[in-house]
Amino acid sequence: MTDQAGTPAAARRNGAGAIGLDDTAKRIIEQLQQDGRRSYAAIGKAVGLSEAAVRQRVQRLLEAGVIQVVGVTDPMMLGFNRQAMIGVRCNGDLDRVADEVCDLDGVDYVVITAGSFDLLVEVVAEDDERLLEILNRVRAIPTVTATESFLYLKLRKQTYAWGTR
């Protein structure tokens, strides 16, 4: 699938080629960042479009991979009592290692980085035992040379309303 600029969705997920958005699309995104359950009619009123036009634009943004509309939960309230960020150092193909880590159950965020770690991996687990299982699986990947775990003690801020550019 490609966007209006011809950029494949997979390339966008990998950070290649930002898609050009008009001011109306940006305003629709900002409305959804404030409240992902906001009705198309309410968004239309805020941005000056009909409900049907907003529905079509949101569908195109979803299909292009520009946005996702999801319910963000508090893992602690759902029985996931251990969260951690794992810094990973490795040799070789970072994309391959990142793909392997992405496939692990309990991993919810993987980013290739520059700096002292090659990857940052966020893990949500029921308990320390499950966290250790995931950590051992990451360490078992052949080109992983080191890991460092940062346990989350308390979530103070989490936001997805950074706007658009």
C-alpha positions as CSV (number, residue, x, y, z in Angstrom):
1,M,0.0,0.0,0.0
2,T,1.3,3.5,-0.8
3,D,0.3,7.0,0.4
4,Q,-0.6,10.0,-1.8
5,A,3.2,10.7,-2.2
6,G,3.8,7.0,-3.2
7,T,5.6,6.1,0.0
8,P,4.9,2.4,0.9
9,A,3.4,1.9,4.4
10,A,6.3,-0.4,5.5
11,A,8.8,2.3,4.6
12,R,6.9,4.9,6.7
13,R,6.9,2.5,9.7
14,N,10.7,2.2,9.2
15,G,11.0,6.0,9.3
16,A,11.5,6.5,5.5
17,G,9.7,9.3,3.7
18,A,7.3,11.4,5.8
19,I,3.9,11.7,4.1
20,G,2.7,15.2,3.1
21,L,-0.4,16.2,5.0
22,D,-2.6,19.2,4.4
23,D,-3.7,21.4,7.2
24,T,-7.1,19.7,7.4
25,A,-5.6,16.3,7.8
26,K,-3.3,17.7,10.5
27,R,-6.3,19.2,12.4
28,I,-8.2,15.9,12.1
29,I,-5.2,14.1,13.6
30,E,-4.9,16.6,16.4
31,Q,-8.6,16.1,17.2
32,L,-8.1,12.4,17.4
33,Q,-5.0,12.8,19.6
34,Q,-7.1,14.7,22.1
35,D,-9.9,12.1,22.0
36,G,-9.7,9.0,19.9
37,R,-13.4,8.4,20.5
38,R,-14.5,11.9,19.2
39,S,-17.3,11.5,16.7
40,Y,-16.8,12.3,13.0
41,A,-19.5,14.9,13.3
42,A,-17.7,16.7,16.1
43,I,-14.4,16.5,14.3
44,G,-16.1,17.8,11.1
45,K,-17.5,20.8,13.1
46,A,-14.0,21.6,14.4
47,V,-12.3,21.4,11.1
48,G,-15.0,22.6,8.7
49,L,-15.9,19.3,6.9
50,S,-18.9,17.1,6.7
51,E,-19.1,13.9,8.8
52,A,-18.8,11.8,5.6
53,A,-15.7,13.8,4.5
54,V,-14.0,13.3,7.9
55,R,-14.9,9.6,7.8
56,Q,-13.2,9.2,4.4
57,R,-10.1,11.2,5.4
58,V,-9.7,9.2,8.7
59,Q,-10.0,6.0,6.7
60,R,-7.3,7.1,4.3
61,L,-5.0,8.0,7.3
62,L,-5.6,4.6,8.8
63,E,-4.9,2.8,5.6
64,A,-1.8,4.8,5.0
65,G,-0.5,3.9,8.4
66,V,-0.3,7.5,9.5
67,I,-2.6,7.0,12.5
68,Q,-3.9,4.2,14.7
69,V,-6.9,4.6,17.0
70,V,-6.5,2.4,20.0
71,G,-7.5,2.2,23.7
72,V,-4.5,3.0,25.8
73,T,-4.6,1.0,29.1
74,D,-2.8,1.2,32.4
75,P,-0.9,-2.2,32.5
76,M,-1.0,-2.3,36.3
77,M,-4.8,-2.2,36.3
78,L,-4.8,-5.2,34.0
79,G,-2.4,-7.4,36.0
80,F,0.8,-6.5,34.3
81,N,2.8,-5.6,37.4
82,R,6.2,-5.3,35.9
83,Q,7.3,-3.0,33.1
84,A,10.8,-2.4,32.0
85,M,12.9,-0.8,29.2
86,I,15.7,-3.0,28.1
87,G,18.7,-1.5,26.4
88,V,20.2,-4.0,23.9
89,R,23.7,-3.9,22.4
90,C,24.4,-6.2,19.5
91,N,26.6,-6.9,16.5
92,G,25.5,-7.3,12.9
93,D,22.2,-6.6,11.3
94,L,20.1,-4.4,13.6
95,D,17.0,-4.9,11.5
96,R,17.2,-8.6,11.9
97,V,17.7,-8.4,15.7
98,A,14.9,-5.9,15.9
99,D,12.5,-8.2,13.9
100,E,13.3,-11.1,16.2
101,V,12.7,-9.0,19.3
102,C,9.4,-7.6,17.9
103,D,8.1,-11.2,17.6
104,L,8.5,-11.8,21.4
105,D,5.3,-11.9,23.4
106,G,5.4,-9.2,26.0
107,V,7.4,-6.8,23.9
108,D,5.3,-3.7,23.0
109,Y,7.9,-1.2,21.7
110,V,11.1,-1.6,19.8
111,V,13.3,1.2,18.4
112,I,16.7,1.1,16.8
113,T,18.8,3.8,18.3
114,A,22.1,5.7,18.1
115,G,24.1,5.9,21.2
116,S,25.1,3.5,23.9
117,F,22.4,1.0,23.0
118,D,21.5,-0.4,19.6
119,L,17.9,-1.1,20.5
120,L,15.5,0.0,23.2
121,V,12.8,-2.6,24.0
122,E,9.8,-1.9,26.2
123,V,8.4,-5.0,28.0
124,V,5.1,-5.4,29.9
125,A,5.0,-8.6,32.0
126,E,2.8,-10.1,34.7
127,D,5.7,-10.4,37.1
128,D,9.4,-10.7,37.5
129,E,9.5,-14.3,36.4
130,R,7.9,-13.4,33.1
131,L,10.2,-10.4,32.7
132,L,13.2,-12.7,33.2
133,E,11.8,-15.1,30.5
134,I,11.6,-12.3,28.0
135,L,15.0,-11.0,29.0
136,N,16.5,-14.4,28.5
137,R,15.0,-14.7,25.1
138,V,16.4,-11.4,24.1
139,R,19.8,-12.4,25.4
140,A,19.6,-15.7,23.5
141,I,19.5,-13.9,20.1
142,P,22.9,-14.8,18.6
143,T,24.2,-11.3,17.9
144,V,23.0,-9.7,21.2
145,T,26.2,-8.9,23.2
146,A,24.7,-7.2,26.2
147,T,21.5,-5.9,27.8
148,E,20.7,-3.5,30.6
149,S,17.2,-3.4,32.2
150,F,15.5,-0.3,33.6
151,L,12.5,-1.3,35.8
152,Y,9.6,1.1,35.8
153,L,8.6,2.0,39.4
154,K,5.8,4.5,38.7
155,L,4.3,6.0,35.5
156,R,4.2,9.7,35.9
157,K,3.3,10.8,32.4
158,Q,2.2,9.2,29.1
159,T,0.8,11.3,26.3
160,Y,0.3,10.9,22.6
161,A,-0.9,14.4,21.9
162,W,2.3,15.9,20.4
163,G,0.4,17.4,17.5
164,T,1.6,17.5,13.9
165,R,4.2,19.3,11.9
